[in-house]
Amino acid sequence: MAPSAHSSVGAAPLALPLDAIAADVGTPAYVYDAATIRSAYGELDAALGRVPHALHYALKANSTLAIVRLLRELGSGADANSVGEIEVALRAGFDPASVVFTGVGKTSAELERAIVLGVKTINAESPGELQRIATLARAHGTTARVALRVNPDIDALSHPHISTGLRTNKFGVPIESARALYREAAATPGLQPTGVHVHVGSQITSLDPLTSAARRIVELVQDLREDGIALDHVDLGGGLGISYDGSRVPSLTEYAAALVDGVASTGLTLVLEPGRALVGAAGLLLTRVVDVKEYPGGPRFAILDAGMTELLRPALYGAFHGIVAVAPRSGALQPYEVVGPLCESSDIFGRDRLLPPLQPGDLVAVLDTGAYGAVMASTYNRRPLPPEVLVDEGARWRVIRRRQTIDDLLALEA
Ligand SMILES: Cc1ncc(COP(=O)(O)O)c(C=O)c1O
């Protein structure tokens, strides 16, 4: 499998039949390319080939059933961050034994469901959660497989809102407490420590934080071995970033190469929970220009029919996404403020973007929106959720989630 390009913005979905899709399902709509997902999964899986490994796709990135099924068919396990994601994984055909369950505030009801199902591992985030798991497992006459999520106090060098490995973040237990907690867990009826877990953040574009975290985890595994605690896997979480702006990021092959050596020395199975790196570049948000207006001597706005309700990342993190005209008109490039239709000044997809002349009705694609796009959509301003379309084998495509209707939107209301 060819290594992924280091610096290409997700251009493959642009080759999809976007005109026909827009004509059929309308806009805004998410469009995904199955081939891009297959190729990313295949590259990472092959690059880890030297060590026993298990990929657990992080559903939080995109949990639309057909996407989750596609990952299962490729051989992936699942990483669920809520009981809702566990249920989606089950409906997508995952065996509970191929699901890991993570999350900083799992309720007792969520833990109970995971224990009764017999998930592969519950990644516990605190001493209190370990005790709650033990109590629930004993009440059900079973033993729960657990890993402790360790906080290694490492800066992921990503956006602060998606950096999770610093001492000041709410995630996991401080690494210096981990050894004692493992000893306690190993002696607690109802608990079976089977792994160790770390996840230092998302959209990480330097390998250093990931390799530093791996080193600390490997040291912990060795300490635990001295204590007679034998684990079966090391879960290094997800977090590898993609290139949203064309700058160079590590490829999946480089990422795998950086992690395998350290873990190979433990002889344990390497578990990874990739989300964005598998699906991010496979999706685009297809939208139409609703209006173009220019202030005298001031900015020129292209107002789209998609906004922060469909794609929250720019408003939430100031995230950059490439924006292109699907059928560029001839004429000089012009700077545009590319904005959504919502009554919020943060509803901006791109400032000062050089684009060919745009007119109302033109199709525009917002790139690299396969991860943390549709899953974060909301119905603010009573805007129905957009449809999602999966394209496979060239031009064949199908609606994998239909557009929400106003009736759907009101279905839960008195
Ligand atoms: C515990 C855990 N695992 C995996 C992921 C997936 O991360 P990413 O999509 O950056 O690979 C996340 C997301 O932040 C997470 O919180």
The ligand as an SDF file (V2000), in Angstrom:
LIG
                    3D

 16 16  0  0  0  0  0  0  0  0999 V2000
   -9.9120    8.3750   24.2530 C   0  0  0  0  0  0  0  0  0  0  0  0
   -9.8680    8.7740   22.8280 C   0  0  0  0  0  0  0  0  0  0  0  0
   -9.4550    7.8680   21.9150 N   0  0  0  0  0  0  0  0  0  0  0  0
   -9.3890    8.1700   20.6020 C   0  0  0  0  0  0  0  0  0  0  0  0
   -9.7430    9.4120   20.1420 C   0  0  0  0  0  0  0  0  0  0  0  0
   -9.6530    9.6910   18.6790 C   0  0  0  0  0  0  0  0  0  0  0  0
   -8.8060   10.7330   18.4160 O   0  0  0  0  0  0  0  0  0  0  0  0
   -8.4350   11.1270   16.9330 P   0  0  0  0  0  0  0  0  0  0  0  0
   -9.6850   11.3170   16.1790 O   0  0  0  0  0  0  0  0  0  0  0  0
   -7.6630   12.3660   17.1150 O   0  0  0  0  0  0  0  0  0  0  0  0
   -7.6050   10.0010   16.3800 O   0  0  0  0  0  0  0  0  0  0  0  0
  -10.1650   10.3870   21.0460 C   0  0  0  0  0  0  0  0  0  0  0  0
  -10.4730   11.7490   20.5850 C   0  0  0  0  0  0  0  0  0  0  0  0
  -10.0700   12.7300   21.1080 O   0  0  0  0  0  0  0  0  0  0  0  0
  -10.2510   10.0490   22.4310 C   0  0  0  0  0  0  0  0  0  0  0  0
  -10.6760   10.9440   23.3270 O   0  0  0  0  0  0  0  0  0  0  0  0
  1  2  1  0
  2  3  1  0
  2 15  2  0
  3  4  2  0
  4  5  1  0
  5  6  1  0
  5 12  2  0
  6  7  1  0
  7  8  1  0
  8  9  2  0
  8 10  1  0
  8 11  1  0
 12 13  1  0
 12 15  1  0
 13 14  2  0
 15 16  1  0
M  END
$$$$
